[in-house]
Amino acid sequence: MGYAYPGAEYISDTTAHTGRFAKICALEDSVIATLVAEDYTGNALTAVPLKATGEIYGIFTSVTLTSGTVVAYRI
């Protein structure tokens, strides 16, 4: 049984999209220019490649693409 996300945002441009997202799923090969996550320590989340059907999980508050198309699932 999967988690029921309350909504999603289709992202296919290079504008910063803000909100609270738990999962980002690539619909095609994509590059995330910047990704802002809550309670994250480590290297900056920039130029993150994500292959088609690839998914990344966390608590993200901002997503900006360089290229590609993703769906960001809200929490």
MOKA-V331984 format. One line per field, one symbol per residue. ss: DSSP state (H for helix, E for strand, L for the rest). burial: + if it has 9 or more other C-alpha atoms within 8 Angstrom, else -. Layout:
ss=???
burial=???
//
This chain:
ss=LLLLLLLEEEELLLLLEEEEEEEEEELLLEEEEEEEELLLLLLLLEEEEELLLLEEEEEEEEEEEEELLEEEEEL
burial=-------+--++-------++++++++++++++++++---------++-+++--+--+++++++++++++++++-
//
